[in-house]
Amino acid sequence: MPRSRLGRDYHLLWSAAVSSRFGDALRTPALALLAATLTRDPRWIAGVTVAAQVPPLLFGLVGGVYADRWDRRRTMALVDGVRAAVVAALAVAVAVDRVGMAALLLAAFLLATLGTLFDAASFALLPALVPPAALSRANGRLQAGTALAGGFLGAPAAGVLFAAAPALPFALDALTFALAASLVLALSPPSPRSCTFGPDEPVSKPHNGGRNSKIGEKRGRFWGEVAEGVRWIRGDRTLWNVTLLSAGSNLAISGMMAVLVLHALDVLRVTPTGYGLFTATAIIGAVGGALVAGRLAARFGTLPALRLVLAAQTVALAGFALARHPVAGGLALATFAAGTSVWNSLWASYGQRNVPAALLGRVGAAQRMVGLLTAPVGAALAGVVAAAYGTVPVVVAAAVTFALVTAAAWRVLRQPATPAPPREAVATG
């Protein structure tokens, strides 16, 4: 069966995503390095990371609403334009030595907040650019491109550029945002039938009552739109199960990643100079998994492939827990990372195929928010356990968690015998 062509617009979106990811990979370590030059207080340095992690939990659903209300192409371009301005201002402040910790915290928080709207709009826009049969392949290539741009290009370059001039990685990051905005604007304008600007009618009936009643009406309509996306994902058993399974997986992944460097150095006997090469194995695995995601979905079907991926990741984590040599640990880590890329590509494709276009922003945002809720819990628990008992119990607990998630997936991820009739979506603009 011939493959569906992805087309010009997809390649523009892919280029924009890779450009942004490259800039992110430059900025994230540069922010940490800059914070370390301003203070040695670990609370402030950790605060920069926290400032970038909180917005998706606070504003993820809000970003989903506006991604469904507004033209998604223009929204993405506007967000990247604003992010380019924010990072450029930070680069200037660093260049003239007028930056402090408050500015770093504000920049990290603002960029992450804008990112919630961009991610929701990007997730919802992709199904309008490629045929449904090509979504798994399209998402896989996005995963592969961003992994390469971030892991192989951006992250290694960040330290070199920062050493040359602290403002340089931020200036280059601003250019990548500007490039991404121009690429998104070059996308073909959406047809009127594909534009989604939210419900034509408010959730609650309008009533006359002056200015305060109009404000209340708008608030009711806004939160009604939020609830509509949440109700959809709760009403679709498969999507809800996949979301809960993602949350369980992220609990284990976040815990393992929190102690990965210590486990590699102390248990696997990876040398400090070889740690970069060790982590590169995960990037290679992630790229490989992303490139085969579409083939796995075509060969086994999306839901069976998701079950198989979780089983393979459980075996890989068990091997990682037992490994005591860098090579064995690196191979297990690469296999696990490949599974993560396949999972991310396939669950995104499943939602994009089965959710009405007018609800994609909200449903995708709700999925991401629920999936991320467990990440800080896993990292905090891992820190406590590793401090008391070492890193091996953390990795073992991660493998056990994945085994439980896999068992649940084999029970709940079943292809329906007959497809359910499509539900009515909200009216489109």
Disulfide bonds with the S-S distance in Angstrom:
none
